[in-house]
Structures are given as C-alpha cells and as structure tokens.
Amino acid sequence: MTIARRLIFFIFLGLYLILCPVLILYAFGYIFNPIKQVMTQTGLIYLSSTPPGADIYLEASRYKEKTPASINELLPGNYKITLKKKNYKPWAQTVSINEGRAVSFKSILLIPKSWPVGTAIAQTFLKLTPLKGTDYFLLARASNLGSYLVYDCRRDKFAPLVLSKSVFFDLPVDSILTQKNSHTLIVHSGSLWNRKYAYINVDKSPFEVMDISKLMPKRPLDIAWSDFNRTKLFAAYKGHLNLLDIESLSLVPYYVENMKGYGVHEKWVYTLDKHNNVFRQTHEKGQKELLFENSQLGNESFSQAKIYAIDVLEDDTLLFSNHRGQLVTNVPPYNLIEKGALGFLYYKRTSQLLYWTRQAIVIVDFSQTPANLILPQIIARQNIVYDSGKDIGDCFMTNDDTHVVFNDNDKLCVLEIEPQGPNHVEVIADIQKNSSFFYSQSTGIVYYLGAHNGNLNTIDIMQRQRAIIAETFKTKTDKIKDGL
C-alpha cells in the first residue's frame, strides 16, 4: 500500500512539474509550435467595422464571432483576413503577426455595393467652396455674388449670401478669401474699374455684410485674420502689412514693414523679416517678441519665394508656405516639401498635418519625440498614405483619423489608413468637373455636386446616420419584446 501511495505521489508530482510551467506559459500567451517544436508566444488581431456584425474569415475558415472581435492565440506568421457582410463589398487584408504583439484594425469601413445618395438641394450649381474647419460651405449658381448660397451642415439649412438689395448682388465674383476655422470671408468682386471688397460673417443671423473697399487702395497679395478679433484684418503687400480696422473702417498703412512672411493666430501677428527672423506681436502692435533666428531655420529654407504665409500649428510649431507649394516648419527635418503642395489641414487633437499634391496624400505626425534624445524635441515624421493620384483636388480627414476623403480626377474617393499592409481606396461617386466637395466632421456626411445635374448630393460616408437609425430601431424592438 505504501509503495502504491508513493507511486501515485510521484505521478502527480511529475504531472505538476510538467503541467504547471505549461499553464503559466499559456497564461502569458505561449503555446506549442508544432512546426518549430518549441513553445512560442502568440499574437492577436482585433477587428472592428462600420457597420458592425461582419463575418470574419481567417484564411478560408469562418471565425465563430462577428465584428467587433479579437482573434487570439495566433502563431507568428502571415494570415489573410476577410470580412463579409450582406450588401457590402468584401474587405480583405494580409496581416503579419509577431510574438507577443497585437494588431488592431479598429475602424474598418465596409463599402456598400451601392452607396445611398441623398439630394440636399435639387438645383444646378456651378461651384462649391468649403469653409474648412467650420460647418459651412458656399454654393454658386452663377458668377454674380447674388447667386451664392451658404449651407449650414449642422442645421441642414441654406440662405443667400447677400440680399437682393445689396450693392454686391449683381457684381461678378473675382475671388473669395477664407481662413481655416473661421466663419468670416472676404469677397473680391466687380470689374477692374469698379473693384469691390465685401467683409461677410456667416456666423451671424442675418449674415453681416460690410463694404470695405475704401480700405483697399490697391489689390493685396492676400488678407489674413483671426476669429479672436474679427474686426482686425491684415492685408499683405510686397514687403509690408496694412492693418484694416473693420469696426472704425480705418486703415493703418505699413503696420509691419520689411517683411517677407506673415500670419495671424488668436491675438498674435507673426512676421518673417527679410533676414529670416521670426517675430510676433499683438494686434495692438505691442513689443516685438523674437521667436526664431535665421540660424535656426537657415536662409535656404526661404529662398524660393518673395512672400510666405505663416500658420501656427501649436504654440511652438509653425508652418511656412508659399505659392509654389513649398512647406517648411521650425521642427526637424524642417523642409517637408520643396514644391507642389496644393493644400493642407492641421488636426490639433492628434497633432497631424494632412497635405496633398496632385499625385500624393501625406500625413505628417508632430506628436513623436525620439526616446534617444536627452532633451525632448518634436520630430516631424512623414507618411505617404497614397501616391497613385492623377489630379487630387481637395482632402479631408475623418474625425476618427483613420480615413481620408478626397477628390481625384473628378471622382470622390475614400482612403482607409491601415495599421499594417496596403491602404484601401474606394471610389464612391463621380462629381462635377473641376468642383470641390465638403466633409462634415460633426456628421460624417460628404456634400458634393453631382456630375450630371450639378445638384447638391450627400453620402453618409461614415454611415453614422444609418447606425443611429439601426440602434434606435433595435432599442424600440427590445422594448416591445420586454413589454414596455
């Protein structure tokens, strides 16, 4: 009996010594790799889609769960992942799994086989002008200012930009100047002999329209302002800035002299002097504050143009641009692109700059600081997310920062930025030739002019409205089932 007990004891001891390490390793994500004949740490894939509820296929096998879901205990290697949902195009990606690593596809946008297109205004328009960083855009039915409408995406309402009694109503529009994140615009209209400038604020009801023509002795190169003080405009001429006081309708000529760059942000006026030093001062022309000397940026950075626009990305991060499409920052590596940038948008919540050329879309990340630096320093890291464009005209990043909506060669497209592997691009609509579009950050809806009739059409790109309707229907159904 004693021998039997000892035998049983040693059997259990052996099982414990064998199984205990195995269980501990398993708890830390290790499993036996039959190919390498060793214990290997596994990885996982997280998949979330819009809309949810898509079937997941790992290689050819259907996974037990639908999106959102995690696929755990994957041995290192490459796996083909496919998502399928009725009435949507399949989504597929080859994913590389490394030991102890997770790959997260948190915002997969499933593309409908046929996009539901809405018509916001059944009229023919010739032009759409976005007021970027706001919920407004302009629509033009003809060339005169009286044909322009202002569309408010939050309220789904539109109104004439100017009334029929306005002196600007019949004047042809030459150009419209807008400022990012501003509800104010400056309209240059009229003929060479009857040049008119209108100051318009669309954030008031009725819209505030003022004739500021007498403040423009000659046509400026550009006009800059900040919503911090909408009554102060700064008109740029070769070598100097004029201050335009809208409230008193007065002009302060040569407010800043000997400058080759300018910008307005909140209460500050930024200038780049002819020696490539960067200063700032308040609207009230307070004491100049030196921000950067020419030795920090280098004379070569500002040799391509006679005048530069200055945009303030963060308190200590500036972006300089010119008409050639050059982009320069005060953050290494300084010169982002020598020429060809058609436009840019900065997203403060993620510290990312989106800019585009005719052929490419680039995202610059300003949030990263290399760990090997003794003193913290931001490094601008560029990522070309799309380089197959033919004639890219405009771009917007969605508010979850995982997609870019853009028009390319009169086609409206959506680009999905993947954490690994090739990015997905889908054409979702044909738009009016040489027209722009507008993406609403608050609703996820894109507005564009139809290619065939010029109507203002809408597509719920991020499918939020359908998700809200579906969730509401589900809630009501659950209440009925519960007898409520």
NORGI-V153726 format. One record per backbone hydrogen bond with DSSP energy under -0.5 kcal/mol. CO is the residue of the C=O (numbers start at 0). NH is the residue of the N-H. E is the energy in kcal/mol with one decimal. If there is no record, write none. Layout:
# NORGI-V153726
co->CO nh->NH e->E
co->CO nh->NH e->E
This chain:
# NORGI-V153726
co->0 nh->4 e->-2.4
co->1 nh->5 e->-2.3
co->2 nh->6 e->-2.4
co->3 nh->7 e->-2.6
co->4 nh->8 e->-2.7
co->5 nh->9 e->-2.6
co->6 nh->10 e->-2.0
co->7 nh->11 e->-2.5
co->8 nh->12 e->-2.6
co->9 nh->13 e->-2.4
co->10 nh->14 e->-2.5
co->11 nh->15 e->-2.6
co->12 nh->16 e->-2.6
co->13 nh->17 e->-1.8
co->14 nh->18 e->-3.5
co->15 nh->19 e->-2.5
co->17 nh->21 e->-1.0
co->18 nh->22 e->-3.1
co->19 nh->23 e->-2.3
co->20 nh->24 e->-2.9
co->21 nh->25 e->-2.5
co->22 nh->26 e->-2.2
co->23 nh->27 e->-1.3
co->24 nh->29 e->-2.9
co->25 nh->28 e->-1.7
co->28 nh->41 e->-3.8
co->30 nh->39 e->-3.3
co->31 nh->33 e->-0.8
co->32 nh->36 e->-2.0
co->32 nh->37 e->-0.9
co->37 nh->32 e->-3.4
co->39 nh->30 e->-2.5
co->41 nh->99 e->-1.7
co->42 nh->73 e->-2.5
co->43 nh->102 e->-2.2
co->44 nh->70 e->-3.1
co->45 nh->104 e->-3.1
co->46 nh->67 e->-0.7
co->46 nh->68 e->-2.2
co->47 nh->107 e->-2.6
co->49 nh->109 e->-2.4
co->53 nh->66 e->-1.9
co->54 nh->83 e->-2.1
co->55 nh->62 e->-3.5
co->56 nh->58 e->-0.7
co->56 nh->81 e->-2.1
co->57 nh->60 e->-2.1
co->60 nh->57 e->-2.8
co->64 nh->55 e->-0.7
co->66 nh->52 e->-2.7
co->68 nh->46 e->-2.8
co->69 nh->71 e->-0.7
co->70 nh->44 e->-1.8
co->72 nh->74 e->-0.5
co->73 nh->42 e->-2.4
co->76 nh->96 e->-3.3
co->78 nh->80 e->-0.6
co->78 nh->94 e->-3.4
co->79 nh->58 e->-3.2
co->80 nh->92 e->-2.3
co->81 nh->56 e->-2.7
co->82 nh->90 e->-2.2
co->83 nh->54 e->-2.9
co->84 nh->87 e->-2.0
co->86 nh->112 e->-2.3
co->90 nh->82 e->-3.1
co->92 nh->80 e->-3.0
co->92 nh->94 e->-0.6
co->94 nh->78 e->-2.7
co->94 nh->96 e->-0.6
co->96 nh->76 e->-1.7
co->97 nh->100 e->-1.8
co->100 nh->43 e->-1.7
co->102 nh->45 e->-2.8
co->102 nh->104 e->-0.6
co->103 nh->105 e->-0.9
co->104 nh->47 e->-2.5
co->107 nh->49 e->-2.9
co->107 nh->109 e->-0.8
co->109 nh->111 e->-0.5
co->110 nh->88 e->-3.2
co->114 nh->116 e->-0.6
co->117 nh->119 e->-0.6
co->117 nh->457 e->-2.6
co->120 nh->122 e->-1.5
co->120 nh->455 e->-2.0
co->122 nh->124 e->-0.6
co->126 nh->139 e->-2.4
co->127 nh->129 e->-0.5
co->128 nh->137 e->-3.0
co->129 nh->131 e->-0.8
co->130 nh->133 e->-1.5
co->130 nh->135 e->-0.5
co->131 nh->180 e->-3.0
co->131 nh->181 e->-0.5
co->134 nh->152 e->-2.9
co->135 nh->130 e->-1.7
co->136 nh->150 e->-2.9
co->137 nh->128 e->-2.3
co->138 nh->148 e->-2.8
co->139 nh->125 e->-3.5
co->139 nh->126 e->-1.3
co->142 nh->172 e->-2.7
co->143 nh->146 e->-1.8
co->144 nh->147 e->-1.7
co->146 nh->140 e->-1.2
co->147 nh->160 e->-2.5
co->148 nh->138 e->-2.3
co->149 nh->158 e->-1.8
co->150 nh->136 e->-1.4
co->150 nh->152 e->-0.7
co->151 nh->155 e->-1.3
co->151 nh->156 e->-1.5
co->156 nh->151 e->-3.5
co->158 nh->149 e->-3.1
co->162 nh->165 e->-1.8
co->165 nh->168 e->-1.2
co->167 nh->144 e->-0.5
co->167 nh->170 e->-1.1
co->168 nh->145 e->-2.6
co->170 nh->144 e->-2.3
co->171 nh->189 e->-2.0
co->174 nh->187 e->-2.9
co->175 nh->177 e->-0.5
co->176 nh->185 e->-2.3
co->178 nh->181 e->-1.7
co->182 nh->201 e->-2.4
co->183 nh->178 e->-0.6
co->184 nh->199 e->-2.5
co->185 nh->176 e->-3.3
co->185 nh->187 e->-0.5
co->186 nh->188 e->-0.6
co->186 nh->197 e->-2.4
co->187 nh->173 e->-2.8
co->187 nh->174 e->-1.8
co->188 nh->195 e->-2.9
co->193 nh->190 e->-0.6
co->195 nh->188 e->-2.7
co->196 nh->211 e->-2.3
co->197 nh->186 e->-2.4
co->197 nh->199 e->-0.6
co->198 nh->209 e->-2.6
co->199 nh->184 e->-2.5
co->199 nh->201 e->-0.6
co->200 nh->203 e->-0.7
co->200 nh->207 e->-1.9
co->206 nh->208 e->-0.6
co->207 nh->200 e->-2.3
co->209 nh->198 e->-3.0
co->209 nh->211 e->-0.8
co->211 nh->214 e->-1.6
co->212 nh->215 e->-1.9
co->214 nh->216 e->-0.6
co->221 nh->235 e->-3.0
co->223 nh->233 e->-2.5
co->225 nh->228 e->-1.4
co->226 nh->229 e->-0.5
co->228 nh->225 e->-0.5
co->228 nh->231 e->-1.5
co->230 nh->232 e->-0.6
co->230 nh->245 e->-3.2
co->230 nh->246 e->-0.5
co->231 nh->225 e->-0.5
co->232 nh->243 e->-3.2
co->233 nh->223 e->-2.5
co->233 nh->235 e->-0.5
co->234 nh->241 e->-2.5
co->235 nh->220 e->-3.0
co->235 nh->221 e->-1.0
co->236 nh->238 e->-0.6
co->236 nh->239 e->-1.3
co->238 nh->257 e->-0.7
co->238 nh->258 e->-1.6
co->239 nh->236 e->-2.8
co->240 nh->254 e->-1.9
co->240 nh->255 e->-1.4
co->241 nh->234 e->-2.2
co->241 nh->243 e->-0.5
co->242 nh->244 e->-0.6
co->242 nh->251 e->-3.0
co->243 nh->232 e->-2.6
co->243 nh->245 e->-0.9
co->244 nh->248 e->-1.0
co->244 nh->249 e->-1.5
co->249 nh->244 e->-2.8
co->250 nh->252 e->-0.6
co->251 nh->242 e->-2.5
co->251 nh->254 e->-0.6
co->255 nh->240 e->-2.5
co->257 nh->273 e->-1.2
co->259 nh->307 e->-2.1
co->260 nh->271 e->-2.2
co->261 nh->309 e->-3.2
co->262 nh->269 e->-3.3
co->264 nh->267 e->-2.6
co->266 nh->282 e->-1.2
co->267 nh->264 e->-2.3
co->267 nh->269 e->-0.5
co->268 nh->280 e->-1.7
co->269 nh->262 e->-1.6
co->270 nh->272 e->-0.5
co->270 nh->278 e->-2.6
co->271 nh->259 e->-3.8
co->271 nh->260 e->-1.2
co->272 nh->275 e->-2.1
co->276 nh->272 e->-2.6
co->276 nh->278 e->-0.5
co->277 nh->290 e->-3.1
co->277 nh->291 e->-1.4
co->278 nh->270 e->-2.3
co->279 nh->288 e->-2.5
co->280 nh->268 e->-3.3
co->281 nh->284 e->-1.9
co->287 nh->289 e->-0.5
co->288 nh->279 e->-1.5
co->291 nh->277 e->-2.8
co->292 nh->295 e->-1.7
co->292 nh->296 e->-0.8
co->293 nh->297 e->-3.4
co->297 nh->300 e->-0.8
co->298 nh->301 e->-1.0
co->299 nh->302 e->-1.1
co->307 nh->261 e->-1.9
co->308 nh->310 e->-0.5
co->308 nh->320 e->-2.2
co->310 nh->312 e->-0.8
co->310 nh->318 e->-2.7
co->313 nh->316 e->-1.2
co->316 nh->312 e->-2.0
co->316 nh->313 e->-1.7
co->317 nh->329 e->-1.0
co->318 nh->310 e->-3.0
co->319 nh->327 e->-2.6
co->320 nh->308 e->-2.9
co->321 nh->324 e->-1.8
co->323 nh->339 e->-2.5
co->324 nh->340 e->-1.8
co->325 nh->321 e->-1.0
co->326 nh->335 e->-1.9
co->326 nh->336 e->-1.4
co->327 nh->319 e->-3.7
co->330 nh->333 e->-2.8
co->331 nh->379 e->-2.9
co->332 nh->334 e->-2.2
co->333 nh->328 e->-2.6
co->333 nh->335 e->-0.9
co->336 nh->326 e->-2.2
co->342 nh->355 e->-1.7
co->344 nh->353 e->-3.3
co->345 nh->347 e->-0.7
co->346 nh->349 e->-1.0
co->346 nh->350 e->-1.0
co->346 nh->351 e->-1.8
co->350 nh->365 e->-3.0
co->351 nh->346 e->-3.1
co->351 nh->353 e->-0.5
co->352 nh->354 e->-0.6
co->352 nh->363 e->-3.1
co->353 nh->344 e->-2.6
co->354 nh->361 e->-2.9
co->355 nh->341 e->-3.2
co->355 nh->342 e->-1.0
co->357 nh->391 e->-2.2
co->358 nh->388 e->-2.7
co->359 nh->356 e->-2.6
co->360 nh->384 e->-1.7
co->360 nh->385 e->-1.4
co->361 nh->354 e->-2.5
co->362 nh->364 e->-0.5
co->362 nh->382 e->-2.0
co->363 nh->352 e->-2.9
co->363 nh->365 e->-0.6
co->364 nh->380 e->-2.0
co->367 nh->378 e->-2.2
co->369 nh->372 e->-1.2
co->376 nh->369 e->-0.5
co->378 nh->380 e->-0.6
co->379 nh->381 e->-0.5
co->380 nh->364 e->-2.8
co->382 nh->362 e->-2.5
co->382 nh->384 e->-0.9
co->385 nh->360 e->-2.7
co->390 nh->408 e->-1.7
co->393 nh->406 e->-1.5
co->395 nh->404 e->-2.9
co->397 nh->400 e->-2.1
co->401 nh->416 e->-2.9
co->402 nh->397 e->-2.5
co->403 nh->414 e->-3.1
co->404 nh->395 e->-2.3
co->405 nh->412 e->-3.5
co->406 nh->392 e->-2.6
co->406 nh->393 e->-0.6
co->409 nh->430 e->-1.8
co->410 nh->407 e->-2.7
co->410 nh->412 e->-0.5
co->411 nh->427 e->-3.1
co->411 nh->428 e->-1.3
co->412 nh->405 e->-2.3
co->413 nh->425 e->-2.1
co->414 nh->403 e->-2.3
co->414 nh->416 e->-0.6
co->415 nh->417 e->-0.7
co->415 nh->423 e->-1.4
co->423 nh->415 e->-3.4
co->425 nh->413 e->-2.4
co->428 nh->411 e->-3.3
co->429 nh->450 e->-1.0
co->431 nh->434 e->-1.7
co->435 nh->448 e->-0.5
co->437 nh->446 e->-3.3
co->438 nh->440 e->-0.7
co->439 nh->443 e->-2.5
co->443 nh->460 e->-0.7
co->443 nh->461 e->-1.5
co->444 nh->439 e->-2.6
co->445 nh->458 e->-1.9
co->446 nh->437 e->-2.5
co->447 nh->449 e->-0.5
co->447 nh->456 e->-3.2
co->448 nh->431 e->-2.4
co->449 nh->453 e->-1.6
co->453 nh->124 e->-1.6
co->454 nh->449 e->-2.6
co->454 nh->456 e->-0.9
co->455 nh->119 e->-2.3
co->455 nh->120 e->-1.3
co->456 nh->447 e->-2.1
co->457 nh->117 e->-2.7
co->458 nh->445 e->-2.8
co->458 nh->460 e->-1.7
co->459 nh->462 e->-1.0
co->462 nh->466 e->-1.5
co->463 nh->467 e->-2.7
co->464 nh->468 e->-2.5
co->465 nh->469 e->-2.7
co->466 nh->470 e->-2.5
co->467 nh->471 e->-2.5
co->468 nh->472 e->-2.5
co->469 nh->473 e->-2.3
co->470 nh->474 e->-2.5
co->471 nh->475 e->-2.4
co->472 nh->476 e->-2.4
co->473 nh->477 e->-2.6
co->474 nh->478 e->-2.1
co->475 nh->479 e->-2.0
co->476 nh->480 e->-2.3
co->477 nh->481 e->-2.0
co->478 nh->483 e->-3.2
co->479 nh->482 e->-1.0
